[in-house]
Amino acid sequence: MNRAELPLRVGLIGYGGIGQTVAALTDDYDGIEIVAVLVRTAPVGQTGAVPFVTDLAALREARCDIVAECAGHAAVRTHLPPLLASGMDCVIASVGALAEREVEISLTQSALSGGARLIVPAGAVGGIDLIAAARAGGLTRVTYQSRKPPRAWLGTRAEILVDLATLSESVAFFRGTARQAALEFPQNANVAATIACAGLGFDRTEVELYAVPDARDN
């Protein structure tokens, strides 16, 4: 059997909502195998199909073909640079971390030195290919508007800017660049960051964030 016929060996960083969803999706594909899941502490009493590891060395030893980060900005800063530098391709879910200039520089330099790829998936937004194509064809302006029900902004800086509990009409509580949005609203700006990466960059992509009382979905 040649390498092309073998399952793609996938490693995961994190096993929260995103990590578990990715792991579940791979159950439907014979050509993909989860070979290691990096977590801080392996779940007590949970054994079997999920190959948990608790340190980066063990993740490397699993001989992954690609690693998907599903654990947040801290995991991006800590784990992706050494993996990329070792030549391992990585998919980043916490795209907003790239808004931090030092993180972007670290990941770029690590990928170049290791000859690896940092892959930014489309995630929750469609049309990324169109934005990338438009950039090559002379794209001059991109504005991303995020409209979510007030409850979606709980626990964020939006609570300081507007009274989410008493809203009676749609309110734009933030207007700025994608970089500012990703840094100020790290749990809600991954789509803005993805659009920035595909298009005009973090400092030329405009972002507007709305709390909409009658909205049921994002």
Disulfide bonds with the S-S distance in Angstrom:
none
